Amino acid sequence: MRSYLAAALVASGLVAGCSFDSVVGVVDPYRIDIRQGNYVDQEMLSQLRRGMTRDQVRYVLGSPLVVDVFRKDRWDYVYRFRPGRGDVQQRVISLYFDGDVLDRVEGDVAVAQGGETGEAAAVAAQSRSRVVEIPPLEED
């Protein structure tokens, strides 16, 4: 019993001797990446065609994260990525319907051009809203 008490006393003395700042500098906890919402990439957007029904759009992109009760003609796909270390990224894609068919797509997801890297890609990503051109549905 005395040996346990002596060990506890020595351990508490060692811990009390360490400053909090030195412990924080040594201990680097793991932080997980947090992904929320609907991930929509350029490949998925390229499958969309003007004139597609809501069910066809839902098949390609999945169910929308936000369906406005007051505006039935708009679906919003929101994706938020918070890496363990680094800045939070957020993308929003809005689909507009005319009746039951897809009319247009707006959002901040765009494919980078062939030579676009580094600063040019960052500048392109900064513009928040752009219209994504979708071709009309081809009749068989």
MODELLER restraints for C-alpha pairs under 7 A, 6 or more apart:
rsr = mdl.restraints
at = mdl.atoms
rsr.add(forms.Gaussian(group=physical.xy_distance, feature=features.Distance(at['CA:31:A'], at['CA:84:A']), mean=4.42, stdev=0.5))
rsr.add(forms.Gaussian(group=physical.xy_distance, feature=features.Distance(at['CA:32:A'], at['CA:83:A']), mean=6.83, stdev=0.5))
rsr.add(forms.Gaussian(group=physical.xy_distance, feature=features.Distance(at['CA:32:A'], at['CA:84:A']), mean=4.92, stdev=0.5))
rsr.add(forms.Gaussian(group=physical.xy_distance, feature=features.Distance(at['CA:33:A'], at['CA:82:A']), mean=5.78, stdev=0.5))
rsr.add(forms.Gaussian(group=physical.xy_distance, feature=features.Distance(at['CA:33:A'], at['CA:83:A']), mean=4.27, stdev=0.5))
rsr.add(forms.Gaussian(group=physical.xy_distance, feature=features.Distance(at['CA:33:A'], at['CA:84:A']), mean=4.90, stdev=0.5))
rsr.add(forms.Gaussian(group=physical.xy_distance, feature=features.Distance(at['CA:34:A'], at['CA:81:A']), mean=5.83, stdev=0.5))
rsr.add(forms.Gaussian(group=physical.xy_distance, feature=features.Distance(at['CA:34:A'], at['CA:82:A']), mean=5.06, stdev=0.5))
rsr.add(forms.Gaussian(group=physical.xy_distance, feature=features.Distance(at['CA:34:A'], at['CA:83:A']), mean=6.23, stdev=0.5))
rsr.add(forms.Gaussian(group=physical.xy_distance, feature=features.Distance(at['CA:35:A'], at['CA:80:A']), mean=5.91, stdev=0.5))
rsr.add(forms.Gaussian(group=physical.xy_distance, feature=features.Distance(at['CA:35:A'], at['CA:81:A']), mean=4.64, stdev=0.5))
rsr.add(forms.Gaussian(group=physical.xy_distance, feature=features.Distance(at['CA:35:A'], at['CA:82:A']), mean=6.46, stdev=0.5))
rsr.add(forms.Gaussian(group=physical.xy_distance, feature=features.Distance(at['CA:36:A'], at['CA:79:A']), mean=5.82, stdev=0.5))
rsr.add(forms.Gaussian(group=physical.xy_distance, feature=features.Distance(at['CA:36:A'], at['CA:80:A']), mean=5.19, stdev=0.5))
rsr.add(forms.Gaussian(group=physical.xy_distance, feature=features.Distance(at['CA:36:A'], at['CA:81:A']), mean=6.45, stdev=0.5))
rsr.add(forms.Gaussian(group=physical.xy_distance, feature=features.Distance(at['CA:37:A'], at['CA:65:A']), mean=6.42, stdev=0.5))
rsr.add(forms.Gaussian(group=physical.xy_distance, feature=features.Distance(at['CA:37:A'], at['CA:78:A']), mean=5.50, stdev=0.5))
rsr.add(forms.Gaussian(group=physical.xy_distance, feature=features.Distance(at['CA:37:A'], at['CA:79:A']), mean=4.48, stdev=0.5))
rsr.add(forms.Gaussian(group=physical.xy_distance, feature=features.Distance(at['CA:37:A'], at['CA:80:A']), mean=6.31, stdev=0.5))
rsr.add(forms.Gaussian(group=physical.xy_distance, feature=features.Distance(at['CA:38:A'], at['CA:65:A']), mean=6.60, stdev=0.5))
rsr.add(forms.Gaussian(group=physical.xy_distance, feature=features.Distance(at['CA:38:A'], at['CA:77:A']), mean=5.68, stdev=0.5))
rsr.add(forms.Gaussian(group=physical.xy_distance, feature=features.Distance(at['CA:38:A'], at['CA:78:A']), mean=5.68, stdev=0.5))
rsr.add(forms.Gaussian(group=physical.xy_distance, feature=features.Distance(at['CA:38:A'], at['CA:79:A']), mean=5.06, stdev=0.5))
rsr.add(forms.Gaussian(group=physical.xy_distance, feature=features.Distance(at['CA:39:A'], at['CA:79:A']), mean=5.55, stdev=0.5))
rsr.add(forms.Gaussian(group=physical.xy_distance, feature=features.Distance(at['CA:40:A'], at['CA:61:A']), mean=6.85, stdev=0.5))
rsr.add(forms.Gaussian(group=physical.xy_distance, feature=features.Distance(at['CA:42:A'], at['CA:109:A']), mean=6.99, stdev=0.5))
rsr.add(forms.Gaussian(group=physical.xy_distance, feature=features.Distance(at['CA:42:A'], at['CA:110:A']), mean=6.36, stdev=0.5))
rsr.add(forms.Gaussian(group=physical.xy_distance, feature=features.Distance(at['CA:42:A'], at['CA:111:A']), mean=5.93, stdev=0.5))
rsr.add(forms.Gaussian(group=physical.xy_distance, feature=features.Distance(at['CA:44:A'], at['CA:60:A']), mean=6.60, stdev=0.5))
rsr.add(forms.Gaussian(group=physical.xy_distance, feature=features.Distance(at['CA:44:A'], at['CA:61:A']), mean=6.56, stdev=0.5))
rsr.add(forms.Gaussian(group=physical.xy_distance, feature=features.Distance(at['CA:48:A'], at['CA:57:A']), mean=6.97, stdev=0.5))
rsr.add(forms.Gaussian(group=physical.xy_distance, feature=features.Distance(at['CA:48:A'], at['CA:134:A']), mean=6.37, stdev=0.5))
rsr.add(forms.Gaussian(group=physical.xy_distance, feature=features.Distance(at['CA:49:A'], at['CA:134:A']), mean=5.38, stdev=0.5))
rsr.add(forms.Gaussian(group=physical.xy_distance, feature=features.Distance(at['CA:49:A'], at['CA:135:A']), mean=5.23, stdev=0.5))
rsr.add(forms.Gaussian(group=physical.xy_distance, feature=features.Distance(at['CA:49:A'], at['CA:136:A']), mean=5.19, stdev=0.5))
rsr.add(forms.Gaussian(group=physical.xy_distance, feature=features.Distance(at['CA:49:A'], at['CA:137:A']), mean=5.04, stdev=0.5))
rsr.add(forms.Gaussian(group=physical.xy_distance, feature=features.Distance(at['CA:50:A'], at['CA:102:A']), mean=5.27, stdev=0.5))
rsr.add(forms.Gaussian(group=physical.xy_distance, feature=features.Distance(at['CA:50:A'], at['CA:103:A']), mean=5.51, stdev=0.5))
rsr.add(forms.Gaussian(group=physical.xy_distance, feature=features.Distance(at['CA:50:A'], at['CA:104:A']), mean=6.84, stdev=0.5))
rsr.add(forms.Gaussian(group=physical.xy_distance, feature=features.Distance(at['CA:50:A'], at['CA:134:A']), mean=5.88, stdev=0.5))
rsr.add(forms.Gaussian(group=physical.xy_distance, feature=features.Distance(at['CA:50:A'], at['CA:135:A']), mean=5.71, stdev=0.5))
rsr.add(forms.Gaussian(group=physical.xy_distance, feature=features.Distance(at['CA:50:A'], at['CA:136:A']), mean=4.21, stdev=0.5))
rsr.add(forms.Gaussian(group=physical.xy_distance, feature=features.Distance(at['CA:50:A'], at['CA:137:A']), mean=5.45, stdev=0.5))
rsr.add(forms.Gaussian(group=physical.xy_distance, feature=features.Distance(at['CA:51:A'], at['CA:101:A']), mean=4.88, stdev=0.5))
rsr.add(forms.Gaussian(group=physical.xy_distance, feature=features.Distance(at['CA:51:A'], at['CA:102:A']), mean=5.01, stdev=0.5))
rsr.add(forms.Gaussian(group=physical.xy_distance, feature=features.Distance(at['CA:51:A'], at['CA:103:A']), mean=6.51, stdev=0.5))
rsr.add(forms.Gaussian(group=physical.xy_distance, feature=features.Distance(at['CA:51:A'], at['CA:136:A']), mean=6.12, stdev=0.5))
rsr.add(forms.Gaussian(group=physical.xy_distance, feature=features.Distance(at['CA:51:A'], at['CA:137:A']), mean=5.40, stdev=0.5))
rsr.add(forms.Gaussian(group=physical.xy_distance, feature=features.Distance(at['CA:52:A'], at['CA:101:A']), mean=5.28, stdev=0.5))
rsr.add(forms.Gaussian(group=physical.xy_distance, feature=features.Distance(at['CA:52:A'], at['CA:102:A']), mean=5.31, stdev=0.5))
rsr.add(forms.Gaussian(group=physical.xy_distance, feature=features.Distance(at['CA:52:A'], at['CA:137:A']), mean=6.51, stdev=0.5))
rsr.add(forms.Gaussian(group=physical.xy_distance, feature=features.Distance(at['CA:53:A'], at['CA:100:A']), mean=5.76, stdev=0.5))
rsr.add(forms.Gaussian(group=physical.xy_distance, feature=features.Distance(at['CA:53:A'], at['CA:101:A']), mean=4.55, stdev=0.5))
rsr.add(forms.Gaussian(group=physical.xy_distance, feature=features.Distance(at['CA:53:A'], at['CA:102:A']), mean=6.29, stdev=0.5))
rsr.add(forms.Gaussian(group=physical.xy_distance, feature=features.Distance(at['CA:54:A'], at['CA:100:A']), mean=6.14, stdev=0.5))
rsr.add(forms.Gaussian(group=physical.xy_distance, feature=features.Distance(at['CA:54:A'], at['CA:101:A']), mean=6.29, stdev=0.5))
rsr.add(forms.Gaussian(group=physical.xy_distance, feature=features.Distance(at['CA:64:A'], at['CA:75:A']), mean=6.03, stdev=0.5))
rsr.add(forms.Gaussian(group=physical.xy_distance, feature=features.Distance(at['CA:64:A'], at['CA:76:A']), mean=5.89, stdev=0.5))
rsr.add(forms.Gaussian(group=physical.xy_distance, feature=features.Distance(at['CA:64:A'], at['CA:77:A']), mean=5.25, stdev=0.5))
rsr.add(forms.Gaussian(group=physical.xy_distance, feature=features.Distance(at['CA:65:A'], at['CA:76:A']), mean=6.20, stdev=0.5))
rsr.add(forms.Gaussian(group=physical.xy_distance, feature=features.Distance(at['CA:65:A'], at['CA:77:A']), mean=5.33, stdev=0.5))
rsr.add(forms.Gaussian(group=physical.xy_distance, feature=features.Distance(at['CA:65:A'], at['CA:78:A']), mean=6.36, stdev=0.5))
rsr.add(forms.Gaussian(group=physical.xy_distance, feature=features.Distance(at['CA:66:A'], at['CA:75:A']), mean=6.15, stdev=0.5))
rsr.add(forms.Gaussian(group=physical.xy_distance, feature=features.Distance(at['CA:66:A'], at['CA:76:A']), mean=5.09, stdev=0.5))
rsr.add(forms.Gaussian(group=physical.xy_distance, feature=features.Distance(at['CA:66:A'], at['CA:77:A']), mean=6.64, stdev=0.5))
rsr.add(forms.Gaussian(group=physical.xy_distance, feature=features.Distance(at['CA:67:A'], at['CA:74:A']), mean=6.76, stdev=0.5))
rsr.add(forms.Gaussian(group=physical.xy_distance, feature=features.Distance(at['CA:67:A'], at['CA:75:A']), mean=5.17, stdev=0.5))
rsr.add(forms.Gaussian(group=physical.xy_distance, feature=features.Distance(at['CA:67:A'], at['CA:76:A']), mean=6.55, stdev=0.5))
rsr.add(forms.Gaussian(group=physical.xy_distance, feature=features.Distance(at['CA:68:A'], at['CA:74:A']), mean=6.88, stdev=0.5))
rsr.add(forms.Gaussian(group=physical.xy_distance, feature=features.Distance(at['CA:73:A'], at['CA:96:A']), mean=5.56, stdev=0.5))
rsr.add(forms.Gaussian(group=physical.xy_distance, feature=features.Distance(at['CA:73:A'], at['CA:97:A']), mean=4.75, stdev=0.5))
rsr.add(forms.Gaussian(group=physical.xy_distance, feature=features.Distance(at['CA:73:A'], at['CA:98:A']), mean=6.55, stdev=0.5))
rsr.add(forms.Gaussian(group=physical.xy_distance, feature=features.Distance(at['CA:74:A'], at['CA:94:A']), mean=6.73, stdev=0.5))
rsr.add(forms.Gaussian(group=physical.xy_distance, feature=features.Distance(at['CA:74:A'], at['CA:95:A']), mean=5.57, stdev=0.5))
rsr.add(forms.Gaussian(group=physical.xy_distance, feature=features.Distance(at['CA:74:A'], at['CA:96:A']), mean=4.60, stdev=0.5))
rsr.add(forms.Gaussian(group=physical.xy_distance, feature=features.Distance(at['CA:74:A'], at['CA:97:A']), mean=6.23, stdev=0.5))
rsr.add(forms.Gaussian(group=physical.xy_distance, feature=features.Distance(at['CA:75:A'], at['CA:94:A']), mean=5.68, stdev=0.5))
rsr.add(forms.Gaussian(group=physical.xy_distance, feature=features.Distance(at['CA:75:A'], at['CA:95:A']), mean=5.11, stdev=0.5))
rsr.add(forms.Gaussian(group=physical.xy_distance, feature=features.Distance(at['CA:75:A'], at['CA:96:A']), mean=6.60, stdev=0.5))
rsr.add(forms.Gaussian(group=physical.xy_distance, feature=features.Distance(at['CA:76:A'], at['CA:92:A']), mean=6.91, stdev=0.5))
rsr.add(forms.Gaussian(group=physical.xy_distance, feature=features.Distance(at['CA:76:A'], at['CA:93:A']), mean=5.74, stdev=0.5))
rsr.add(forms.Gaussian(group=physical.xy_distance, feature=features.Distance(at['CA:76:A'], at['CA:94:A']), mean=4.49, stdev=0.5))
rsr.add(forms.Gaussian(group=physical.xy_distance, feature=features.Distance(at['CA:76:A'], at['CA:95:A']), mean=6.39, stdev=0.5))
rsr.add(forms.Gaussian(group=physical.xy_distance, feature=features.Distance(at['CA:77:A'], at['CA:92:A']), mean=5.75, stdev=0.5))
rsr.add(forms.Gaussian(group=physical.xy_distance, feature=features.Distance(at['CA:77:A'], at['CA:93:A']), mean=5.05, stdev=0.5))
rsr.add(forms.Gaussian(group=physical.xy_distance, feature=features.Distance(at['CA:77:A'], at['CA:94:A']), mean=6.31, stdev=0.5))
rsr.add(forms.Gaussian(group=physical.xy_distance, feature=features.Distance(at['CA:78:A'], at['CA:91:A']), mean=5.81, stdev=0.5))
rsr.add(forms.Gaussian(group=physical.xy_distance, feature=features.Distance(at['CA:78:A'], at['CA:92:A']), mean=4.56, stdev=0.5))
rsr.add(forms.Gaussian(group=physical.xy_distance, feature=features.Distance(at['CA:78:A'], at['CA:93:A']), mean=6.46, stdev=0.5))
rsr.add(forms.Gaussian(group=physical.xy_distance, feature=features.Distance(at['CA:79:A'], at['CA:90:A']), mean=5.62, stdev=0.5))
rsr.add(forms.Gaussian(group=physical.xy_distance, feature=features.Distance(at['CA:79:A'], at['CA:91:A']), mean=5.17, stdev=0.5))
rsr.add(forms.Gaussian(group=physical.xy_distance, feature=features.Distance(at['CA:79:A'], at['CA:92:A']), mean=6.47, stdev=0.5))
rsr.add(forms.Gaussian(group=physical.xy_distance, feature=features.Distance(at['CA:80:A'], at['CA:89:A']), mean=5.76, stdev=0.5))
rsr.add(forms.Gaussian(group=physical.xy_distance, feature=features.Distance(at['CA:80:A'], at['CA:90:A']), mean=4.36, stdev=0.5))
rsr.add(forms.Gaussian(group=physical.xy_distance, feature=features.Distance(at['CA:80:A'], at['CA:91:A']), mean=6.50, stdev=0.5))
rsr.add(forms.Gaussian(group=physical.xy_distance, feature=features.Distance(at['CA:81:A'], at['CA:88:A']), mean=5.81, stdev=0.5))
rsr.add(forms.Gaussian(group=physical.xy_distance, feature=features.Distance(at['CA:81:A'], at['CA:89:A']), mean=5.16, stdev=0.5))
rsr.add(forms.Gaussian(group=physical.xy_distance, feature=features.Distance(at['CA:81:A'], at['CA:90:A']), mean=6.32, stdev=0.5))
rsr.add(forms.Gaussian(group=physical.xy_distance, feature=features.Distance(at['CA:82:A'], at['CA:88:A']), mean=4.59, stdev=0.5))
rsr.add(forms.Gaussian(group=physical.xy_distance, feature=features.Distance(at['CA:82:A'], at['CA:89:A']), mean=6.49, stdev=0.5))
rsr.add(forms.Gaussian(group=physical.xy_distance, feature=features.Distance(at['CA:91:A'], at['CA:108:A']), mean=6.01, stdev=0.5))
rsr.add(forms.Gaussian(group=physical.xy_distance, feature=features.Distance(at['CA:91:A'], at['CA:109:A']), mean=6.66, stdev=0.5))
rsr.add(forms.Gaussian(group=physical.xy_distance, feature=features.Distance(at['CA:92:A'], at['CA:107:A']), mean=5.51, stdev=0.5))
rsr.add(forms.Gaussian(group=physical.xy_distance, feature=features.Distance(at['CA:92:A'], at['CA:108:A']), mean=6.04, stdev=0.5))
rsr.add(forms.Gaussian(group=physical.xy_distance, feature=features.Distance(at['CA:93:A'], at['CA:106:A']), mean=5.83, stdev=0.5))
rsr.add(forms.Gaussian(group=physical.xy_distance, feature=features.Distance(at['CA:93:A'], at['CA:107:A']), mean=4.16, stdev=0.5))
rsr.add(forms.Gaussian(group=physical.xy_distance, feature=features.Distance(at['CA:93:A'], at['CA:108:A']), mean=6.56, stdev=0.5))
rsr.add(forms.Gaussian(group=physical.xy_distance, feature=features.Distance(at['CA:94:A'], at['CA:105:A']), mean=5.77, stdev=0.5))
rsr.add(forms.Gaussian(group=physical.xy_distance, feature=features.Distance(at['CA:94:A'], at['CA:106:A']), mean=5.11, stdev=0.5))
rsr.add(forms.Gaussian(group=physical.xy_distance, feature=features.Distance(at['CA:94:A'], at['CA:107:A']), mean=5.84, stdev=0.5))
rsr.add(forms.Gaussian(group=physical.xy_distance, feature=features.Distance(at['CA:95:A'], at['CA:104:A']), mean=6.06, stdev=0.5))
rsr.add(forms.Gaussian(group=physical.xy_distance, feature=features.Distance(at['CA:95:A'], at['CA:105:A']), mean=4.59, stdev=0.5))
rsr.add(forms.Gaussian(group=physical.xy_distance, feature=features.Distance(at['CA:95:A'], at['CA:106:A']), mean=6.45, stdev=0.5))
rsr.add(forms.Gaussian(group=physical.xy_distance, feature=features.Distance(at['CA:96:A'], at['CA:102:A']), mean=6.18, stdev=0.5))
rsr.add(forms.Gaussian(group=physical.xy_distance, feature=features.Distance(at['CA:96:A'], at['CA:103:A']), mean=5.61, stdev=0.5))
rsr.add(forms.Gaussian(group=physical.xy_distance, feature=features.Distance(at['CA:96:A'], at['CA:104:A']), mean=5.31, stdev=0.5))
rsr.add(forms.Gaussian(group=physical.xy_distance, feature=features.Distance(at['CA:96:A'], at['CA:105:A']), mean=6.22, stdev=0.5))
rsr.add(forms.Gaussian(group=physical.xy_distance, feature=features.Distance(at['CA:97:A'], at['CA:103:A']), mean=4.94, stdev=0.5))
rsr.add(forms.Gaussian(group=physical.xy_distance, feature=features.Distance(at['CA:105:A'], at['CA:131:A']), mean=6.08, stdev=0.5))
rsr.add(forms.Gaussian(group=physical.xy_distance, feature=features.Distance(at['CA:105:A'], at['CA:132:A']), mean=5.44, stdev=0.5))
rsr.add(forms.Gaussian(group=physical.xy_distance, feature=features.Distance(at['CA:106:A'], at['CA:129:A']), mean=6.66, stdev=0.5))
rsr.add(forms.Gaussian(group=physical.xy_distance, feature=features.Distance(at['CA:106:A'], at['CA:130:A']), mean=5.68, stdev=0.5))
rsr.add(forms.Gaussian(group=physical.xy_distance, feature=features.Distance(at['CA:106:A'], at['CA:131:A']), mean=4.38, stdev=0.5))
rsr.add(forms.Gaussian(group=physical.xy_distance, feature=features.Distance(at['CA:106:A'], at['CA:132:A']), mean=5.63, stdev=0.5))
rsr.add(forms.Gaussian(group=physical.xy_distance, feature=features.Distance(at['CA:107:A'], at['CA:129:A']), mean=5.18, stdev=0.5))
rsr.add(forms.Gaussian(group=physical.xy_distance, feature=features.Distance(at['CA:107:A'], at['CA:130:A']), mean=5.44, stdev=0.5))
rsr.add(forms.Gaussian(group=physical.xy_distance, feature=features.Distance(at['CA:107:A'], at['CA:131:A']), mean=6.39, stdev=0.5))
rsr.add(forms.Gaussian(group=physical.xy_distance, feature=features.Distance(at['CA:108:A'], at['CA:128:A']), mean=5.30, stdev=0.5))
rsr.add(forms.Gaussian(group=physical.xy_distance, feature=features.Distance(at['CA:108:A'], at['CA:129:A']), mean=5.24, stdev=0.5))
rsr.add(forms.Gaussian(group=physical.xy_distance, feature=features.Distance(at['CA:108:A'], at['CA:130:A']), mean=5.98, stdev=0.5))
rsr.add(forms.Gaussian(group=physical.xy_distance, feature=features.Distance(at['CA:112:A'], at['CA:121:A']), mean=6.59, stdev=0.5))
